[in-house]
């Protein structure tokens, strides 16, 4: 593997650098965790997940989203 961290792999050791990078979601040792899924309120399939909308703003809107039927949870505060 050739990347910007090769000089650090040579000085600190490849295992130490790759373990460090995996802690931050990078490198060859990083294994992403499985997405937690929920039951969709519209179609009933258990494939819906929570997704952050407008991540570049300070809205902090996280809604249940279903990729099967296109359902997006109502973002109202009356729950």
N, C-alpha and C positions, 0 to 999 in steps of 0.2 A: 504494500500500500504506500503510495506516495502522496503526501499532503504537507501542509505547513507545520506539522508536528514531528516530522522525521528527525530534525536535529535534537529534539527533546527525547525521542525514543532512543537515539544513539547515546545520549549522556545519562539519562535516568533509567533506561531499560524500557523495552516495548511493553511489557506487561503492566508496569506501573502507570505509564502514560495512557494506555488503552483503558485501564480500569478507571482512571481519573476522568477521561473523556466520557465514558459510559455513564458516570454519575450525572452528567449534564446533557444526556440524550444524544451523544455523538460517538463516533468511532466504531470500530469493528465489533467490540464487545457489547454494544448497546442492543438490548432486546426490548422493543416496545411492549407495554402491557396490553392485554386485551381490553377493548372498549366495553364498559358496562352498558348493557342494553336493558330497556324497559318495555312494558306493554303499551302499544299504541292505543290511544283513546278512540280513534276512528276505525281503523281496519282490524284491530285485535291481534296483529302480529307482534311478536316480541323481538323487534329489531330497532325500535326507536332509541335515540340517545339524546343527551343534553348537549347543546352547542351554544357557544357564545356568539351573539350577534353584535355588530359594531365594536370589535375589539380595539379599534384605533381611537375610540372615544371613551368617555368616562360614564357611559350609560350602564355598564355592568348588566346587560340583558342576556340571561341564559335561559333558553327555551327548549322544551322537548321537541325533537324533530324526527319525523319518520321518513326514511328514504324510499319506502315501498309505496306509500300513498301520497306523499308530499305534505302530510299534516304538519303544521307548526302550532305549538301550543299558544293560546291567547296570552299575551303579555300583560293583561290587566292585573290590577292589584286586589281585585275582589274575590280572592280565594279563601 
